[in-house]
Structure formats: C-alpha cells, structure tokens
Amino acid sequence: MKKILLATSFIVISIFSINAQTLSSTVNSALATVPPLEPTDSLVLVNILITDYENIPEAEASFTIESPELKFKTKAVTDVEGRFQILLPKNSEYAVYIDKFGHTFAFDGKSKEKMKIPGPEGLTEFEQTFQIKLITTYYGSFSLEGVNFDSGKSNIKPESEEKLNKLAVYLKQNVTLKVEIGGHTDNVGDDKKNMTLSQRRCDSVREYLGKKGINPSRVLPKGYGESRPIAVNATPEGRAKNRRIEAKIIEK
C-alpha cells in the first residue's frame, strides 16, 4: 500500500469562559497504555494536534468527535504535546467539539467547518490541526522568581515552596481569581522536549497548589518552552532568566 499523508487545520477564537473545569489526568494515562493504532485499507490514522494561535500545544484539551450519519461518537483528551490519534473511515466528516478550562470550541458546520477525512487511493495517515485561543486578556501577573526545578526534570525544589505558599495564600484570599501558570525554558536542548518539560513543570505547580487547598479548576498550566525568551540565550545569566515560571491573572 502506498502511503499518503495529508494535513489541514482549523482556527477558532473565543473569550475565556467563567465556568472552569478540571480534566481527568487518568484519561491520558489510559490512552498511553493502548497499543499503537494501525491504518487499514478503509481506516485512516488521523493525527490530531490542538494548539493556540502561536502553535503552542494545548495539553488536557477534551476532544469530542461525532457523526450522526455513522452513529459514531467518541471522546479523548490530548496528551502533554497536545496530541492524540484515532482511526476513522475514508470519505467521512465529523462534528468536533474541543473543551478546555470550561469553554467549548465547536467545529460543527455551523460556526466552523466540520472535520473532513479525504479518501484518495493509498491514503493511510491524515494530520488535522485545530487552533483555539482560550485567553484573550491578562489582568495582572505575579513574580515567581525562585521557583526552581532540577535540570531536565519537573520536580519542584524545596526552596521553591515559600514562593508557592505565598501564591496559595493570595489565591485563598482572592477566591474569584483564576491564574495561568506559564512555564518557560532556555534554548538548550531540543525545542520539542523543552516544550514538554515546561508543560510538566506547570502541571507540578498546579498539583502543589492543589495540595495547599487551591481548586485545580482555578489554575491553568501552560508550557511555552523556549518560545518566549526575556533575555538572550547566549550567556548563562540570560539563560537563567529565561528558565522561569510566571503566574498571570486570567479571571478576576
């Protein structure tokens, strides 16, 4: 069978929703244990990627795909790289709904185009990218300088706890606030690995705040990798500045 790979993308924008929710991490764990999917003559391996407008992956995005005509509906959650895979028939189309942090982005043929799987002879894989914009406005930020991790790891160092404890206290005193925890790295190493590492570090911060009594639905972890430097990476001092965790208010 001759392998053909096609790619396409959809974009949607929305204002951040007030109704935040926590997506279960156990779903991703379950998906990780599933054997690799293999395309067939009639089924195409669809590689789904969900990002923001800057191509930053959207981890923990709940993805619902359905086709009343085919009597088909399934759900999945994107992994730390904003991805998941699914086998779908050729020459078919689906309504898609992406849920993250309390907001739904619809690609259902009404507001945005449905996802269509083509059917040329020999097609075995199809890449589909969806772009969403979850946050449109930041209302302030907190300095989290001093929140550090072991090199190449996501475990929080003990000396970081004082700073995170102060953030937890502030969030308890301001119960309506929701924050984005943004993770950033320097440019040393593979950029894809840096992106994943920054996301895992943000997840660790959310988990820590949860242990301090902060509802995870108030904390949006977002790894940016090396994409947003604040200093040059040519010096040790600059790289140290770029390795940082930031907290930004996304709802007051």
N, C-alpha and C positions, 0 to 999 in steps of 0.2 A: 504494500500500500504506500503510495507516495504521500509524504507528509506535507500538509499545507497549514500555515499558521496565519490567521488574520487578527487584526486588532482594531478596536474602536473605543470611543469614550463618550461619556455624558457629563454634563455640568449642571448643578443647581445651587442656588444661594438662598439662605434663609436667616432670619434673625434668631438669636439664641432663645430657646424656649424656657419658660419658667418651671415646667414640670420635669425635673431631672430624675433619672433613674439609674440604678446600678445594674450592669450586665454581668451575668454569671461567668466567672473565670473557669468554672468547671466544664462549660461547653467547649472552650478551646482545648482543654485537656483531653476531653473525649475525642475531639476531632483529630488530635495528634496521634491517637492510637489506631486510627483507621488505616488499613493498607492503602498503598498508592493506587489511585484511580487509573484505569487503562481505557483509552478510547476504542471503539469498535467501528464496524462499517456504518452503523446507523447512529451511534452516540459520539458526540464531540466532547473533548475535555475542555471545559470552559474555565479559564483562569481569571478570577475576579480580583480586581485591585480597587480599593477605595482610598482616595486621598483628599486633601484640601486643595485649594487653588494654587498652592505653591508646590504641589506634588509631594507633600509630607504625608506619610501613611496615616490612616485613621484606624488605629487599633480598637478592638472591642466595639466595633460597629455591628449591630444586628441587621442581618440581611434576610428579607423575606422575598421569595420568588414564587409566582403563581401563574397558572394558566387554566381558566375555567374550561376552555375547549378540550384540553388534555386531562382535565380533572387532576391537576397536579399542584401541589403546594408544599414548600419546604422552607426551613429556616436554618441559618448558620450564623456564626459570629467570626469576624475577621481576627486573624492572629496578630502578633506583635508587629508584623510587617504590613498590616492592612490587607491581607490576602486570604483567600480560600479557593478551593476547587470544587467543581461539580460536573457530572456527566449529564448532557442534555441532547435530545434528538436534533438532527439537522432540520433546516427549514421550519423553525418554530419561533414563537415570540412569547414574551412573558412580561407581566407587570412586576415591577420591582419596588420594594419599599425599604429604605435604609433608616434605621433608628439608632440614634446616639444621643446620650445625655438628655433624654426627654423630648427630642424633636424627631419628626418623621419627614424624610425627603422622598417624594413619590415620583417614580418613573413609570407611569401607568397609562400613557397615551392621552392623558387629559392635560396635566401641566407640563409634563416632559415626555419625550418619546419612550416607548417601550424598548426592552432589550430584544434584539432580533438575532437569532442564530442562523447564519447562512448555510448553504448546502452544496457548495461545489464539490465535484468528484475529488476524492483524495483528502478532503479536509479532515484533520484529526484533532487539531487544537485551535482554540479561539480565545483571544485576550480581550477582556472587557474592563475598561476603567471607568469608574464613576467618581466625579469630583463634587464635593459638597463644601459649603462654608458654614461652619457651626457658630463661630463667634464673629460678630461684626464690630463690637465696641469693647474696649478695656476701660475700666473706671478707676484704675489705680494699681499700684504694684507694691510688693514687699521685697526688701533685700534679704536674700537667704544666703548671703556670703558666709562661708564657714560650714555649709552643709557639704560634706565630702564623702567620697566612696573609695574603696580600694581600686587600684588601677585595673581597668578592664572588667570590673565587677559592679554589681548593683546593691551590694550590702552597705547599709549606712554605717559610717564610722561612729563610735560612741561620742566623740567630741562634737558631733553634729546635733545631738539630741537637745541641747539647750536652745538652739535657734528654732528647731521644730516645735519644741514645747511652747515657746512664746507664740508661734503661729497658731498652735492649737488653742491656747488661751484666748487669743484675739478672736478666733472664729467662734468660740463659745460665747464670747461677749457680744458678738455681732451675728446673731443666729440666721439672718436673712442672706448673708454673703455667700456667694459661691466663687471658687477660685480655680484658675487653671494653674497647674504645676508644670512649668516648662523646663525640659532638660536639654542641656547643650554640651557639646564636646569640642575639643580642638580638632585639628585636621590630621592628626597622627593615626595611621592605620587605614583600614578600608572604610569608605564612607557609608556603605550599607550596614556594616557591623556597628559603626558609630551611631547610626540612626536607631538601630535596635537596642543598643546599650542605653542610649538616652531615654528611650521609652521605658525600659525595665527599671531604670533608676527612678523615674517619675512614679511608676507603679509602686515602688518600695516606699516612697514618701507618702503616697495615699494610704498604703497599708499601715504605716507608722501612725499617721494622723487618726486612722480608724481605731487603733488601739488606745488612743488618747480620748476617744469619745466623739470624734467628728464623723458624722454620717458620710459614707463614701459618695453618696449622691450629690454632695456639695463640692466634690473635688474632681476636676477633670485632668487626668495625667496626659501630657502631650510631649513626645520626644521630637526634638528638632535636629538632632545630630550635630553636624558641623556646619549647617546651612546658615546660621545667624551669628557670625563672629562679632565681637565687640572690640577686638584688638587684633593686631597682626599675629599670625601664627609662626612667624619667623624667629621669635625669641621665646625662651622659657617663660618669661614674665607674661607675654601675650597669650601663650597657650594656657597658662594658668587662669587668666581672666576669662578665657572662652569656655573653660570647663566650669559650668555653673548651673545652679538651679534657681529658677525665678518663680515667684507667685504673683499672679495678676488677677484682679477682681473682674469677674465676668457677669456678676449679677449682684446688685446692692440690696 
